[in-house]
Amino acid sequence: MKKVVIALCALCAFGSVGGIVLAGMNIYTRSTTPIEQGQQQSPSVLPAPNQVQ
């Protein structure tokens, strides 16, 4: 039973690390991909610097 708990914890830990890696790759890809001229930029989740109160 103890081995099952350890295996479950290991799977959850590696799953979390995998999610962090995928999120980091997504941010890196979005920051390095050039925006095409004919395509409109999607609105950002974060407010613009001049809108911060």
N, CA, C and O atoms as a Tripos MOL2 file, in Angstrom:
@<TRIPOS>MOLECULE
protein
  212   211    53     0     0
PROTEIN
NO_CHARGES

@<TRIPOS>ATOM
      1 N           0.8300   -1.2020    0.0000 N.3       1 MET1
      2 CA          0.0000    0.0000    0.0000 C.3       1 MET1
      3 C           0.8710    1.2620    0.0000 C.2       1 MET1
      4 O           0.5370    2.2520   -0.6500 O.2       1 MET1
      5 N           1.9710    1.2190    0.7210 N.am      2 LYS2
      6 CA          2.8500    2.3810    0.8000 C.3       2 LYS2
      7 C           3.4640    2.6910   -0.5650 C.2       2 LYS2
      8 O           3.6620    3.8570   -0.9090 O.2       2 LYS2
      9 N           3.7640    1.6460   -1.3420 N.am      3 LYS3
     10 CA          4.3400    1.8470   -2.6740 C.3       3 LYS3
     11 C           3.3370    2.5210   -3.6060 C.2       3 LYS3
     12 O           3.7130    3.3260   -4.4580 O.2       3 LYS3
     13 N           2.0700    2.1900   -3.4380 N.am      4 VAL4
     14 CA          1.0320    2.7990   -4.2750 C.3       4 VAL4
     15 C           0.9400    4.2970   -3.9860 C.2       4 VAL4
     16 O           0.8110    5.0970   -4.9130 O.2       4 VAL4
     17 N           1.0040    4.6770   -2.7280 N.am      5 VAL5
     18 CA          0.9400    6.0890   -2.3470 C.3       5 VAL5
     19 C           2.1500    6.8410   -2.8920 C.2       5 VAL5
     20 O           2.0170    7.9540   -3.4010 O.2       5 VAL5
     21 N           3.3330    6.2290   -2.7840 N.am      6 ILE6
     22 CA          4.5460    6.8650   -3.3000 C.3       6 ILE6
     23 C           4.4670    7.0170   -4.8160 C.2       6 ILE6
     24 O           4.8410    8.0560   -5.3590 O.2       6 ILE6
     25 N           3.9800    5.9800   -5.5010 N.am      7 ALA7
     26 CA          3.8530    6.0450   -6.9590 C.3       7 ALA7
     27 C           2.8510    7.1250   -7.3650 C.2       7 ALA7
     28 O           3.0750    7.8500   -8.3340 O.2       7 ALA7
     29 N           1.7550    7.2300   -6.6280 N.am      8 LEU8
     30 CA          0.7490    8.2510   -6.9320 C.3       8 LEU8
     31 C           1.3130    9.6570   -6.7300 C.2       8 LEU8
     32 O           1.0700   10.5500   -7.5410 O.2       8 LEU8
     33 N           2.0580    9.8470   -5.6580 N.am      9 CYS9
     34 CA          2.6890   11.1500   -5.4090 C.3       9 CYS9
     35 C           3.7000   11.4870   -6.5000 C.2       9 CYS9
     36 O           3.7830   12.6350   -6.9360 O.2       9 CYS9
     37 N           4.4650   10.4950   -6.9410 N.am     10 ALA10
     38 CA          5.4540   10.7230   -7.9990 C.3      10 ALA10
     39 C           4.7690   11.1170   -9.3040 C.2      10 ALA10
     40 O           5.2280   12.0250   -9.9980 O.2      10 ALA10
     41 N           3.6750   10.4390   -9.6400 N.am     11 LEU11
     42 CA          2.9520   10.7790  -10.8730 C.3      11 LEU11
     43 C           2.3970   12.1990  -10.8080 C.2      11 LEU11
     44 O           2.4670   12.9390  -11.7900 O.2      11 LEU11
     45 N           1.8500   12.5800   -9.6660 N.am     12 CYS12
     46 CA          1.3180   13.9390   -9.5150 C.3      12 CYS12
     47 C           2.4330   14.9760   -9.6200 C.2      12 CYS12
     48 O           2.2470   16.0310  -10.2270 O.2      12 CYS12
     49 N           3.5840   14.6800   -9.0350 N.am     13 ALA13
     50 CA          4.7040   15.6280   -9.0730 C.3      13 ALA13
     51 C           5.2120   15.7970  -10.4960 C.2      13 ALA13
     52 O           5.4360   16.9200  -10.9470 O.2      13 ALA13
     53 N           5.3970   14.6890  -11.2050 N.am     14 PHE14
     54 CA          5.8860   14.7900  -12.5820 C.3      14 PHE14
     55 C           4.8440   15.4450  -13.4800 C.2      14 PHE14
     56 O           5.2040   16.1460  -14.4260 O.2      14 PHE14
     57 N           3.5670   15.2320  -13.2040 N.am     15 GLY15
     58 CA          2.5200   15.8870  -13.9800 C.3      15 GLY15
     59 C           2.5500   17.3920  -13.7860 C.2      15 GLY15
     60 O           2.3360   18.1450  -14.7360 O.2      15 GLY15
     61 N           2.8120   17.8370  -12.5670 N.am     16 SER16
     62 CA          2.8900   19.2700  -12.2930 C.3      16 SER16
     63 C           4.0900   19.8920  -12.9900 C.2      16 SER16
     64 O           3.9950   20.9800  -13.5580 O.2      16 SER16
     65 N           5.2240   19.1920  -12.9440 N.am     17 VAL17
     66 CA          6.4260   19.6990  -13.6110 C.3      17 VAL17
     67 C           6.1840   19.7760  -15.1110 C.2      17 VAL17
     68 O           6.6090   20.7320  -15.7600 O.2      17 VAL17
     69 N           5.5050   18.7800  -15.6660 N.am     18 GLY18
     70 CA          5.1910   18.7930  -17.0970 C.3      18 GLY18
     71 C           4.3130   19.9770  -17.4690 C.2      18 GLY18
     72 O           4.5050   20.5880  -18.5200 O.2      18 GLY18
     73 N           3.3530   20.3020  -16.6150 N.am     19 GLY19
     74 CA          2.4880   21.4480  -16.8800 C.3      19 GLY19
     75 C           3.2510   22.7570  -16.8490 C.2      19 GLY19
     76 O           2.9880   23.6540  -17.6500 O.2      19 GLY19
     77 N           4.2000   22.8700  -15.9240 N.am     20 ILE20
     78 CA          5.0140   24.0850  -15.8410 C.3      20 ILE20
     79 C           5.8900   24.2200  -17.0770 C.2      20 ILE20
     80 O           6.0450   25.3150  -17.6180 O.2      20 ILE20
     81 N           6.4690   23.0940  -17.5290 N.am     21 VAL21
     82 CA          7.3110   23.1220  -18.7310 C.3      21 VAL21
     83 C           6.4880   23.5250  -19.9450 C.2      21 VAL21
     84 O           6.9360   24.3410  -20.7500 O.2      21 VAL21
     85 N           5.2880   22.9650  -20.0880 N.am     22 LEU22
     86 CA          4.4430   23.3160  -21.2350 C.3      22 LEU22
     87 C           4.0330   24.7870  -21.1930 C.2      22 LEU22
     88 O           4.0020   25.4440  -22.2340 O.2      22 LEU22
     89 N           3.7240   25.3070  -20.0230 N.am     23 ALA23
     90 CA          3.3630   26.7180  -19.9040 C.3      23 ALA23
     91 C           4.5450   27.6090  -20.2750 C.2      23 ALA23
     92 O           4.3740   28.6200  -20.9550 O.2      23 ALA23
     93 N           5.7340   27.2360  -19.8320 N.am     24 GLY24
     94 CA          6.9290   28.0030  -20.1830 C.3      24 GLY24
     95 C           7.2080   27.9850  -21.6720 C.2      24 GLY24
     96 O           7.5880   29.0020  -22.2520 O.2      24 GLY24
     97 N           7.0160   26.8140  -22.3010 N.am     25 MET25
     98 CA          7.2210   26.7280  -23.7500 C.3      25 MET25
     99 C           6.2030   27.5880  -24.4900 C.2      25 MET25
    100 O           6.5310   28.2070  -25.5020 O.2      25 MET25
    101 N           4.9670   27.6290  -23.9880 N.am     26 ASN26
    102 CA          3.9270   28.4400  -24.6130 C.3      26 ASN26
    103 C           4.2870   29.9210  -24.5340 C.2      26 ASN26
    104 O           4.1540   30.6410  -25.5230 O.2      26 ASN26
    105 N           4.7370   30.3780  -23.3790 N.am     27 ILE27
    106 CA          5.1260   31.7830  -23.2180 C.3      27 ILE27
    107 C           6.3020   32.1120  -24.1300 C.2      27 ILE27
    108 O           6.3140   33.1580  -24.7780 O.2      27 ILE27
    109 N           7.2970   31.2160  -24.1820 N.am     28 TYR28
    110 CA          8.4750   31.4480  -25.0250 C.3      28 TYR28
    111 C           8.0790   31.5130  -26.4960 C.2      28 TYR28
    112 O           8.5430   32.3890  -27.2270 O.2      28 TYR28
    113 N           7.2260   30.5940  -26.9290 N.am     29 THR29
    114 CA          6.8150   30.5650  -28.3330 C.3      29 THR29
    115 C           6.0360   31.8200  -28.6990 C.2      29 THR29
    116 O           6.2400   32.3820  -29.7750 O.2      29 THR29
    117 N           5.1450   32.2650  -27.8160 N.am     30 ARG30
    118 CA          4.3540   33.4600  -28.1090 C.3      30 ARG30
    119 C           5.2130   34.7150  -28.1320 C.2      30 ARG30
    120 O           4.9160   35.6530  -28.8710 O.2      30 ARG30
    121 N           6.2760   34.7440  -27.3300 N.am     31 SER31
    122 CA          7.1120   35.9420  -27.2830 C.3      31 SER31
    123 C           8.0980   35.9970  -28.4460 C.2      31 SER31
    124 O           8.5720   37.0780  -28.7960 O.2      31 SER31
    125 N           8.4120   34.8590  -29.0470 N.am     32 THR32
    126 CA          9.3960   34.8480  -30.1330 C.3      32 THR32
    127 C           8.7660   34.7320  -31.5100 C.2      32 THR32
    128 O           9.4730   34.8540  -32.5100 O.2      32 THR32
    129 N           7.4630   34.5020  -31.5990 N.am     33 THR33
    130 CA          6.7900   34.3830  -32.8880 C.3      33 THR33
    131 C           6.4060   35.7760  -33.3790 C.2      33 THR33
    132 O           5.7150   36.5080  -32.6710 O.2      33 THR33
    133 N           6.8450   36.1560  -34.5910 N.am     34 PRO34
    134 CA          6.4670   37.4800  -35.1000 C.3      34 PRO34
    135 C           4.9770   37.5380  -35.4250 C.2      34 PRO34
    136 O           4.3800   36.5470  -35.8450 O.2      34 PRO34
    137 N           4.3900   38.7090  -35.2250 N.am     35 ILE35
    138 CA          2.9710   38.9150  -35.5070 C.3      35 ILE35
    139 C           2.8320   39.3360  -36.9640 C.2      35 ILE35
    140 O           3.5290   40.2390  -37.4290 O.2      35 ILE35
    141 N           1.9240   38.6730  -37.6810 N.am     36 GLU36
    142 CA          1.7130   39.0110  -39.0900 C.3      36 GLU36
    143 C           0.9730   40.3410  -39.1930 C.2      36 GLU36
    144 O           0.1920   40.7010  -38.3130 O.2      36 GLU36
    145 N           1.2320   41.0680  -40.2850 N.am     37 GLN37
    146 CA          0.6480   42.3970  -40.4620 C.3      37 GLN37
    147 C          -0.8690   42.3320  -40.6530 C.2      37 GLN37
    148 O          -1.5840   43.1640  -40.0950 O.2      37 GLN37
    149 N          -1.3760   41.3710  -41.4240 N.am     38 GLY38
    150 CA         -2.8000   41.3060  -41.7310 C.3      38 GLY38
    151 C          -3.6340   40.7390  -40.6070 C.2      38 GLY38
    152 O          -4.8630   40.7740  -40.6750 O.2      38 GLY38
    153 N          -3.0070   40.2240  -39.5860 N.am     39 GLN39
    154 CA         -3.7180   39.5730  -38.5010 C.3      39 GLN39
    155 C          -3.8570   40.5200  -37.3170 C.2      39 GLN39
    156 O          -2.8930   41.1800  -36.9280 O.2      39 GLN39
    157 N          -5.0570   40.5870  -36.7440 N.am     40 GLN40
    158 CA         -5.2540   41.4420  -35.5830 C.3      40 GLN40
    159 C          -4.7090   40.7490  -34.3460 C.2      40 GLN40
    160 O          -4.7990   39.5290  -34.2070 O.2      40 GLN40
    161 N          -4.1440   41.5440  -33.4560 N.am     41 GLN41
    162 CA         -3.5920   40.9940  -32.2240 C.3      41 GLN41
    163 C          -4.7280   40.7570  -31.2380 C.2      41 GLN41
    164 O          -5.5860   41.6190  -31.0460 O.2      41 GLN41
    165 N          -4.7280   39.5820  -30.6140 N.am     42 SER42
    166 CA         -5.7670   39.2820  -29.6370 C.3      42 SER42
    167 C          -5.5420   40.1250  -28.3840 C.2      42 SER42
    168 O          -4.4000   40.4440  -28.0530 O.2      42 SER42
    169 N          -6.6070   40.4860  -27.6890 N.am     43 PRO43
    170 CA         -6.4440   41.3200  -26.4900 C.3      43 PRO43
    171 C          -5.6740   40.5780  -25.4040 C.2      43 PRO43
    172 O          -5.8090   39.3660  -25.2410 O.2      43 PRO43
    173 N          -4.8830   41.3170  -24.6840 N.am     44 SER44
    174 CA         -4.0650   40.7320  -23.6300 C.3      44 SER44
    175 C          -4.8850   40.5860  -22.3560 C.2      44 SER44
    176 O          -5.8250   41.3440  -22.1180 O.2      44 SER44
    177 N          -4.5220   39.6150  -21.5500 N.am     45 VAL45
    178 CA         -5.1920   39.4220  -20.2700 C.3      45 VAL45
    179 C          -4.7490   40.5020  -19.2870 C.2      45 VAL45
    180 O          -5.5320   40.9410  -18.4450 O.2      45 VAL45
    181 N          -3.4950   40.9260  -19.3980 N.am     46 LEU46
    182 CA         -2.9640   41.9490  -18.5060 C.3      46 LEU46
    183 C          -3.2850   43.3440  -19.0390 C.2      46 LEU46
    184 O          -3.2690   43.5460  -20.2530 O.2      46 LEU46
    185 N          -3.5730   44.2970  -18.1810 N.am     47 PRO47
    186 CA         -3.8400   45.6600  -18.6620 C.3      47 PRO47
    187 C          -2.5630   46.3200  -19.1660 C.2      47 PRO47
    188 O          -1.4550   45.9350  -18.7930 O.2      47 PRO47
    189 N          -2.7390   47.3060  -20.0100 N.am     48 ALA48
    190 CA         -1.5950   48.0620  -20.5180 C.3      48 ALA48
    191 C          -0.9580   48.8330  -19.3600 C.2      48 ALA48
    192 O          -1.6360   49.1460  -18.3810 O.2      48 ALA48
    193 N           0.3450   49.1450  -19.4630 N.am     49 PRO49
    194 CA          1.0190   49.8500  -18.3530 C.3      49 PRO49
    195 C           0.3760   51.1810  -17.9860 C.2      49 PRO49
    196 O           0.4010   51.5690  -16.8180 O.2      49 PRO49
    197 N          -0.2030   51.8930  -18.9590 N.am     50 ASN50
    198 CA         -0.8020   53.1860  -18.6440 C.3      50 ASN50
    199 C          -2.1820   53.0480  -17.9970 C.2      50 ASN50
    200 O          -2.7510   54.0450  -17.5530 O.2      50 ASN50
    201 N          -2.7330   51.8250  -17.9370 N.am     51 GLN51
    202 CA         -4.0340   51.6140  -17.3260 C.3      51 GLN51
    203 C          -3.9310   51.1200  -15.8860 C.2      51 GLN51
    204 O          -4.9480   51.0160  -15.1990 O.2      51 GLN51
    205 N          -2.7390   50.8190  -15.4240 N.am     52 VAL52
    206 CA         -2.5640   50.3180  -14.0630 C.3      52 VAL52
    207 C          -2.8010   51.4540  -13.0800 C.2      52 VAL52
    208 O          -2.2680   52.5520  -13.2430 O.2      52 VAL52
    209 N          -3.6010   51.1840  -12.0650 N.am     53 GLN53
    210 CA         -3.9270   52.2380  -11.1010 C.3      53 GLN53
    211 C          -3.2120   52.0140   -9.8030 C.2      53 GLN53
    212 O          -3.3660   52.8020   -8.8700 O.2      53 GLN53
@<TRIPOS>BOND
     1     1     2 1
     2     2     3 1
     3     3     4 2
     4     3     5 am
     5     5     6 1
     6     6     7 1
     7     7     8 2
     8     7     9 am
     9     9    10 1
    10    10    11 1
    11    11    12 2
    12    11    13 am
    13    13    14 1
    14    14    15 1
    15    15    16 2
    16    15    17 am
    17    17    18 1
    18    18    19 1
    19    19    20 2
    20    19    21 am
    21    21    22 1
    22    22    23 1
    23    23    24 2
    24    23    25 am
    25    25    26 1
    26    26    27 1
    27    27    28 2
    28    27    29 am
    29    29    30 1
    30    30    31 1
    31    31    32 2
    32    31    33 am
    33    33    34 1
    34    34    35 1
    35    35    36 2
    36    35    37 am
    37    37    38 1
    38    38    39 1
    39    39    40 2
    40    39    41 am
    41    41    42 1
    42    42    43 1
    43    43    44 2
    44    43    45 am
    45    45    46 1
    46    46    47 1
    47    47    48 2
    48    47    49 am
    49    49    50 1
    50    50    51 1
    51    51    52 2
    52    51    53 am
    53    53    54 1
    54    54    55 1
    55    55    56 2
    56    55    57 am
    57    57    58 1
    58    58    59 1
    59    59    60 2
    60    59    61 am
    61    61    62 1
    62    62    63 1
    63    63    64 2
    64    63    65 am
    65    65    66 1
    66    66    67 1
    67    67    68 2
    68    67    69 am
    69    69    70 1
    70    70    71 1
    71    71    72 2
    72    71    73 am
    73    73    74 1
    74    74    75 1
    75    75    76 2
    76    75    77 am
    77    77    78 1
    78    78    79 1
    79    79    80 2
    80    79    81 am
    81    81    82 1
    82    82    83 1
    83    83    84 2
    84    83    85 am
    85    85    86 1
    86    86    87 1
    87    87    88 2
    88    87    89 am
    89    89    90 1
    90    90    91 1
    91    91    92 2
    92    91    93 am
    93    93    94 1
    94    94    95 1
    95    95    96 2
    96    95    97 am
    97    97    98 1
    98    98    99 1
    99    99   100 2
   100    99   101 am
   101   101   102 1
   102   102   103 1
   103   103   104 2
   104   103   105 am
   105   105   106 1
   106   106   107 1
   107   107   108 2
   108   107   109 am
   109   109   110 1
   110   110   111 1
   111   111   112 2
   112   111   113 am
   113   113   114 1
   114   114   115 1
   115   115   116 2
   116   115   117 am
   117   117   118 1
   118   118   119 1
   119   119   120 2
   120   119   121 am
   121   121   122 1
   122   122   123 1
   123   123   124 2
   124   123   125 am
   125   125   126 1
   126   126   127 1
   127   127   128 2
   128   127   129 am
   129   129   130 1
   130   130   131 1
   131   131   132 2
   132   131   133 am
   133   133   134 1
   134   134   135 1
   135   135   136 2
   136   135   137 am
   137   137   138 1
   138   138   139 1
   139   139   140 2
   140   139   141 am
   141   141   142 1
   142   142   143 1
   143   143   144 2
   144   143   145 am
   145   145   146 1
   146   146   147 1
   147   147   148 2
   148   147   149 am
   149   149   150 1
   150   150   151 1
   151   151   152 2
   152   151   153 am
   153   153   154 1
   154   154   155 1
   155   155   156 2
   156   155   157 am
   157   157   158 1
   158   158   159 1
   159   159   160 2
   160   159   161 am
   161   161   162 1
   162   162   163 1
   163   163   164 2
   164   163   165 am
   165   165   166 1
   166   166   167 1
   167   167   168 2
   168   167   169 am
   169   169   170 1
   170   170   171 1
   171   171   172 2
   172   171   173 am
   173   173   174 1
   174   174   175 1
   175   175   176 2
   176   175   177 am
   177   177   178 1
   178   178   179 1
   179   179   180 2
   180   179   181 am
   181   181   182 1
   182   182   183 1
   183   183   184 2
   184   183   185 am
   185   185   186 1
   186   186   187 1
   187   187   188 2
   188   187   189 am
   189   189   190 1
   190   190   191 1
   191   191   192 2
   192   191   193 am
   193   193   194 1
   194   194   195 1
   195   195   196 2
   196   195   197 am
   197   197   198 1
   198   198   199 1
   199   199   200 2
   200   199   201 am
   201   201   202 1
   202   202   203 1
   203   203   204 2
   204   203   205 am
   205   205   206 1
   206   206   207 1
   207   207   208 2
   208   207   209 am
   209   209   210 1
   210   210   211 1
   211   211   212 2
@<TRIPOS>SUBSTRUCTURE
     1 MET1         2 RESIDUE 1 A MET
     2 LYS2         6 RESIDUE 1 A LYS
     3 LYS3        10 RESIDUE 1 A LYS
     4 VAL4        14 RESIDUE 1 A VAL
     5 VAL5        18 RESIDUE 1 A VAL
     6 ILE6        22 RESIDUE 1 A ILE
     7 ALA7        26 RESIDUE 1 A ALA
     8 LEU8        30 RESIDUE 1 A LEU
     9 CYS9        34 RESIDUE 1 A CYS
    10 ALA10       38 RESIDUE 1 A ALA
    11 LEU11       42 RESIDUE 1 A LEU
    12 CYS12       46 RESIDUE 1 A CYS
    13 ALA13       50 RESIDUE 1 A ALA
    14 PHE14       54 RESIDUE 1 A PHE
    15 GLY15       58 RESIDUE 1 A GLY
    16 SER16       62 RESIDUE 1 A SER
    17 VAL17       66 RESIDUE 1 A VAL
    18 GLY18       70 RESIDUE 1 A GLY
    19 GLY19       74 RESIDUE 1 A GLY
    20 ILE20       78 RESIDUE 1 A ILE
    21 VAL21       82 RESIDUE 1 A VAL
    22 LEU22       86 RESIDUE 1 A LEU
    23 ALA23       90 RESIDUE 1 A ALA
    24 GLY24       94 RESIDUE 1 A GLY
    25 MET25       98 RESIDUE 1 A MET
    26 ASN26      102 RESIDUE 1 A ASN
    27 ILE27      106 RESIDUE 1 A ILE
    28 TYR28      110 RESIDUE 1 A TYR
    29 THR29      114 RESIDUE 1 A THR
    30 ARG30      118 RESIDUE 1 A ARG
    31 SER31      122 RESIDUE 1 A SER
    32 THR32      126 RESIDUE 1 A THR
    33 THR33      130 RESIDUE 1 A THR
    34 PRO34      134 RESIDUE 1 A PRO
    35 ILE35      138 RESIDUE 1 A ILE
    36 GLU36      142 RESIDUE 1 A GLU
    37 GLN37      146 RESIDUE 1 A GLN
    38 GLY38      150 RESIDUE 1 A GLY
    39 GLN39      154 RESIDUE 1 A GLN
    40 GLN40      158 RESIDUE 1 A GLN
    41 GLN41      162 RESIDUE 1 A GLN
    42 SER42      166 RESIDUE 1 A SER
    43 PRO43      170 RESIDUE 1 A PRO
    44 SER44      174 RESIDUE 1 A SER
    45 VAL45      178 RESIDUE 1 A VAL
    46 LEU46      182 RESIDUE 1 A LEU
    47 PRO47      186 RESIDUE 1 A PRO
    48 ALA48      190 RESIDUE 1 A ALA
    49 PRO49      194 RESIDUE 1 A PRO
    50 ASN50      198 RESIDUE 1 A ASN
    51 GLN51      202 RESIDUE 1 A GLN
    52 VAL52      206 RESIDUE 1 A VAL
    53 GLN53      210 RESIDUE 1 A GLN
